[in-house]
């Protein structure tokens, strides 16, 4: 059983560009959350998708947007990249759409903005 | 606003020692608390999940406790090994279903 997968592994972009990151949840999971982790910090919640809708959002600007597909996979889009967007982007999935379930994380996408 | 704090920020111990990592949170209205391990540049591996109604969970050499009333959790690692070297993160899930993380404890176990 494949766990949470993310692509690409690494990405280098220039300021002002746009980027799309992808995530496939663990089999049987229907809820996907995205987190941003700066160096030396804990992950910060960006948003969560359930039933193809953004269910809740953290304190991130509208430049960060997402989508969930009918097969529960998800994309994170970031527009007008800033140097400060350089981070490890983590995707997590859990089943049932509820908060009481264990969350499983993918290996992350390392984004570098130059 | 929920805040999660982990102490110490870094820890270096000789192999074989038993050790305790601490996590505290400001709002006791949580669904659960989860401990993770993160190796440098990698994703998070779930170690233990404690539901709000539970007091502790055990997996191998790891034991995690939860005291909701005082807003505290501890992760106990028995007979530490060099392979345990990593960053350990705790996170709570509250009514909004998102994980709120501490900044982690960087553990180095010296051979």
Interface residues (C-beta under 8 A of the other chain):
Chain A: X4 X6 X33 X35 X40 X41 X42 X43 X44 X45 X48 X55 X56 X58 X88 X90 X92 X98 X99 X100 X102 X103 X104 X105 X106 X107 X108 X110
Chain B: X4 X31 X32 X34 X36 X41 X42 X43 X44 X45 X46 X49 X51 X89 X91 X93 X94 X95 X96 X97 X98 X99 X100 X101 X102 X103 X104
